Amino acid sequence: MNDGKIIIDKIISDAEKVANVTISEAQKEVDALLKAAKEKAHRQLDAMDRDAHSEAERVKSKEISAAEMQAKKAVLETKQEILAEIIAEAEQRLVSMEDAEYAKVIGGMLSRLDKSLGTEIIVSKKDAARLADVVKEKGFVLSEKTADIKGGFIVKNGDIEYNYSFESIITVEKEAIRQAAAEILF
């Protein structure tokens, strides 16, 4: 019976050795799989972190661009308001000049006017008396008809009228006036 026990013990011992080797190899495979899984997880986390950082930078850049655009828009609106106020102030100063100074300005405009456009000058009711002398002096005829204008005059040649009112001149020259004022102010 001893021989049977020795054989059984040998089989058990060999089985334990094979089991230990198998367990050891299995543990190595498990460790390798765990290591690979951890490395893959780290790579994925790093990639996700880079993606999140890139997305955050893109969002940040977009927000900054939007804020800069709003700021530029606000500055532009303010500049346009200032220019509109300046143009309105210039028009107001033109129509509220002292009579002698106003007559001198209108006289200068009439001096540069081509008489082939006409010689009949229409002014506002307010300007008829204060411009009568300068109109005559420059070789034009003051019309009995008046116009609803704030300042300046209208040249009439038959049925054709050429509008040299301050409002008309400012409207036509508004962009040039804005550019000149902007160069001076800004």
C-alpha positions in Angstrom: 0.0 0.0 0.0 2.9 2.2 0.4 3.6 2.0 -3.2 0.1 3.2 -4.0 0.5 6.1 -1.6 3.8 7.1 -3.1 2.3 7.0 -6.6 -0.7 9.0 -5.4 1.6 11.5 -3.6 3.7 11.7 -6.8 0.6 12.4 -8.9 -0.6 15.0 -6.4 2.8 16.6 -6.3 3.1 16.6 -10.1 -0.5 18.0 -10.3 0.4 20.7 -7.8 3.5 21.7 -9.8 1.5 21.8 -13.0 -1.3 23.7 -11.2 1.3 26.2 -9.8 2.9 26.7 -13.2 -0.6 27.1 -14.8 -1.6 29.5 -12.0 1.6 31.4 -12.4 1.2 31.7 -16.1 -2.4 32.7 -15.8 -1.4 35.3 -13.2 1.2 36.6 -15.7 -1.5 36.8 -18.4 -3.9 38.5 -16.0 -1.2 41.0 -15.0 -0.3 41.7 -18.6 -4.0 42.2 -19.5 -4.5 44.5 -16.5 -1.4 46.5 -17.5 -2.5 46.8 -21.1 -6.0 47.8 -19.9 -4.6 50.4 -17.6 -2.3 51.8 -20.3 -5.2 51.9 -22.7 -7.4 53.7 -20.1 -4.6 56.2 -19.5 -4.2 56.8 -23.2 -8.0 57.3 -23.6 -8.0 59.6 -20.6 -5.1 61.6 -22.0 -6.9 61.9 -25.4 -10.1 62.9 -23.7 -8.2 65.5 -21.6 -6.6 66.9 -24.8 -9.9 67.0 -26.6 -11.6 68.7 -23.6 -8.7 71.2 -23.4 -8.9 71.9 -27.2 -12.7 72.3 -26.9 -12.3 74.6 -23.9 -9.8 76.7 -25.9 -12.1 76.8 -28.9 -15.0 77.9 -26.8 -12.8 80.5 -25.0 -11.6 81.8 -28.3 -15.1 82.0 -29.7 -16.3 83.9 -26.6 -13.4 86.3 -26.8 -14.0 86.9 -30.5 -17.7 87.6 -29.8 -16.9 90.0 -27.0 -14.3 91.8 -29.2 -17.0 92.1 -32.0 -19.5 93.5 -29.5 -17.0 96.0 -28.3 -16.1 97.1 -31.8 -19.8 97.4 -32.6 -20.4 99.6 -29.5 -17.4 101.8 -30.4 -18.7 102.1 -34.0 -22.2 103.0 -32.9 -20.8 105.6 -30.5 -18.6 107.1 -33.3 -21.6 107.2 -35.6 -23.7 109.0 -32.9 -20.9 111.5 -32.4 -20.6 112.1 -36.1 -24.3 112.6 -36.4 -24.3 115.1 -33.6 -21.4 117.0 -35.2 -23.2 117.1 -38.5 -26.4 118.4 -36.8 -24.4 120.9 -34.9 -22.7 122.1 -38.1 -26.0 122.5 -39.8 -27.4 124.4 -36.7 -24.4 126.7 -36.7 -24.8 127.5 -40.4 -28.4 128.5 -40.0 -27.9 130.5 -36.8 -25.1 132.7 -38.0 -25.2 136.4 -37.6 -26.8 138.1 -40.7 -23.6 139.6 -42.0 -21.6 136.4 -41.7 -24.5 134.4 -43.2 -24.8 136.8 -46.1 -21.0 136.5 -46.7 -21.2 132.6 -46.8 -24.2 132.7 -49.2 -22.4 135.4 -51.3 -19.3 133.1 -51.5 -21.6 130.2 -52.7 -23.3 132.5 -55.3 -19.9 133.7 -56.5 -18.8 130.1 -57.3 -22.2 129.3 -58.9 -22.3 128.9 -62.7 -25.0 131.4 -63.9 -25.9 129.1 -66.8 -27.7 127.0 -64.2 -30.1 130.0 -63.7 -30.2 133.4 -62.1 -33.4 133.2 -60.1 -32.6 132.5 -56.4 -35.2 131.1 -54.0 -34.6 131.3 -50.3 -36.6 130.7 -47.1 -39.0 133.3 -45.9 -36.6 134.0 -43.0 -33.7 134.6 -45.4 -35.5 136.8 -48.0 -34.8 140.1 -46.3 -31.3 139.3 -45.0 -30.0 138.0 -48.4 -31.7 140.4 -50.8 -28.6 142.7 -51.1 -26.0 139.9 -51.5 -28.2 138.1 -54.2 -28.5 141.4 -56.2 -24.8 142.2 -55.7 -23.7 138.8 -57.1 -25.8 139.4 -60.2 -28.8 137.1 -59.4 -32.5 137.9 -58.9 -34.2 137.1 -55.6 -37.4 135.2 -56.4 -40.7 136.3 -54.8 -41.3 132.6 -54.2 -39.9 131.2 -50.9 -38.9 127.7 -50.1 -39.3 125.6 -46.9 -35.6 125.2 -46.3 -33.5 126.0 -43.1 -30.7 127.7 -44.9 -28.9 128.1 -48.3 -30.8 128.6 -51.5 -32.4 127.1 -54.6 -31.5 128.1 -58.1 -34.4 128.2 -60.5 -34.0 128.0 -64.3 -37.5 127.6 -65.8 -39.0 124.4 -64.5 -35.6 123.1 -63.2 -34.5 123.8 -59.7 -31.0 123.2 -58.3 -31.1 122.7 -54.5 -28.2 124.4 -52.7 -29.9 124.3 -49.3 -27.7 123.4 -46.4 -29.8 120.2 -45.8 -29.4 119.1 -49.4 -25.6 119.8 -49.4 -25.1 118.0 -46.2 -27.2 115.0 -47.4 -25.2 114.8 -50.6 -21.9 115.3 -48.9 -22.6 113.4 -45.7 -20.2 110.5 -46.4 -17.3 112.9 -47.2 -18.2 115.0 -44.1 -18.2 111.9 -42.0 -14.8 110.8 -43.3 -13.3 114.2 -42.8 -14.7 114.5 -39.3 -13.6 110.9 -38.4 -10.0 111.6 -39.6 -10.0 114.7 -37.3 -11.7 113.1 -34.3 -10.6 109.5 -34.4 
